[in-house]
Amino acid sequence: MKRIVCYIRPHRLEVVKGAIAATGVNGLTVADVRGTGNSPEASRNASMAAVLSMPIRSRLEVVVPDERVEEVIQSVLDCAQSGDGDDGKIFVEPMIDAVRIRTMERGDAAV
C-alpha cells in the first residue's frame, strides 16, 4: 500500500476530492498549509528569499492499495493541472502497515 500526498491550489480542492472519491477511495485527509516549492520562479528570485511568498495550499493525503496508485494520481492530475507554475506536487510513499484500532484489522483491510 502507498500514501499519496498532494499539494494543490485551494480552489481546486473540491473537484479533486470528487475525482478521488469517484475512484472508490473514501478515506481522505485534507489540511490547509503554507509553503513554497522548488519552482523556476522561486529560483530566479533567490535574492529575494527573505520576502519569499508562502501561499496557502491544500494538502490531501490518501492511503491506497498499490494497484490503485496510478488511478488516483491520474484523477488528481486531470483536475489540478492548469499548466501554470505552482500547480502543485504529488508524492508517493510506501506504507509499511496500517492498523484499524476499532477492529484490529491490519494492512489493506485496515485502509
C-alpha positions as CSV (number, residue, x, y, z in Angstrom):
1,M,0.0,0.0,0.0
2,K,1.1,3.6,-0.6
3,R,0.4,7.0,0.8
4,I,-0.3,9.7,-1.8
5,V,0.3,13.2,-0.6
6,C,-0.8,16.1,-2.9
7,Y,-0.2,19.8,-2.6
8,I,-2.7,21.7,-4.8
9,R,-4.2,25.1,-5.3
10,P,-7.1,25.6,-2.8
11,H,-9.6,26.5,-5.4
12,R,-9.1,23.0,-7.0
13,L,-9.8,21.2,-3.7
14,E,-13.5,20.3,-4.2
15,V,-13.1,19.0,-7.7
16,V,-10.0,16.9,-6.8
17,K,-11.8,15.5,-3.7
18,G,-14.7,14.5,-6.0
19,A,-12.4,12.9,-8.5
20,I,-10.6,10.9,-5.8
21,A,-14.0,9.8,-4.4
22,A,-15.0,8.7,-7.9
23,T,-12.1,6.2,-8.0
24,G,-13.7,4.5,-5.0
25,V,-11.3,5.9,-2.4
26,N,-13.3,7.2,0.6
27,G,-10.6,7.8,3.2
28,L,-9.1,11.3,2.8
29,T,-7.3,13.8,5.0
30,V,-7.2,17.5,4.0
31,A,-5.4,20.4,5.6
32,D,-4.6,24.0,4.6
33,V,-0.8,24.5,4.6
34,R,1.7,27.3,3.6
35,G,4.9,26.7,1.7
36,T,6.9,27.2,-1.4
37,G,8.5,24.7,-3.7
38,N,11.4,24.4,-5.9
39,S,9.8,26.2,-8.9
40,P,11.8,28.1,-11.5
41,E,10.1,31.3,-10.4
42,A,11.5,30.8,-6.9
43,S,15.0,30.1,-8.2
44,R,15.0,33.3,-10.3
45,N,14.1,35.3,-7.3
46,A,16.5,33.7,-4.9
47,S,18.0,37.0,-3.9
48,M,14.6,37.9,-2.5
49,A,14.4,34.9,-0.3
50,A,13.8,37.0,2.8
51,V,10.4,38.1,1.3
52,L,9.6,34.8,-0.3
53,S,5.9,34.3,-0.7
54,M,4.3,31.4,1.3
55,P,1.0,30.9,-0.5
56,I,-1.8,28.8,1.1
57,R,-2.1,25.3,-0.5
58,S,-4.4,22.4,0.2
59,R,-2.7,19.2,1.3
60,L,-4.5,15.9,0.6
61,E,-3.5,12.5,1.9
62,V,-4.9,9.1,0.9
63,V,-3.6,5.6,1.5
64,V,-4.5,3.2,-1.2
65,P,-3.5,-0.4,-2.3
66,D,-0.6,-0.5,-4.8
67,E,-2.9,-1.3,-7.7
68,R,-4.9,2.0,-7.2
69,V,-2.0,4.4,-7.1
70,E,-1.8,5.3,-10.8
71,E,-5.6,5.8,-11.0
72,V,-5.6,8.2,-8.0
73,I,-2.6,10.1,-9.4
74,Q,-4.3,10.5,-12.8
75,S,-7.5,11.7,-11.2
76,V,-5.6,14.4,-9.3
77,L,-3.7,15.4,-12.5
78,D,-6.9,15.6,-14.5
79,C,-8.4,18.1,-12.0
80,A,-5.5,20.0,-10.6
81,Q,-3.3,20.7,-13.6
82,S,-3.7,24.1,-15.2
83,G,-0.3,24.3,-16.9
84,D,0.6,27.4,-14.9
85,G,3.5,27.5,-12.5
86,D,2.8,26.3,-8.9
87,D,0.1,23.8,-9.8
88,G,1.4,21.7,-7.0
89,K,3.2,18.4,-6.4
90,I,2.2,14.7,-5.8
91,F,4.4,12.5,-3.6
92,V,4.0,8.7,-3.3
93,E,5.4,6.9,-0.2
94,P,5.4,3.3,0.7
95,M,3.4,2.3,3.8
96,I,4.7,-0.5,5.9
97,D,1.5,-1.3,7.7
98,A,-1.9,0.1,8.9
99,V,-4.0,-0.9,11.9
100,R,-7.7,-0.1,12.3
101,I,-7.9,0.5,16.1
102,R,-11.6,-0.5,16.5
103,T,-11.3,-3.9,14.8
104,M,-7.5,-4.5,14.9
105,E,-7.5,-5.2,11.2
106,R,-4.1,-4.8,9.5
107,G,-2.7,-3.9,6.1
108,D,-5.0,-3.3,3.2
109,A,-8.1,-4.4,5.2
110,A,-7.4,-1.5,7.6
111,V,-7.5,1.0,4.9
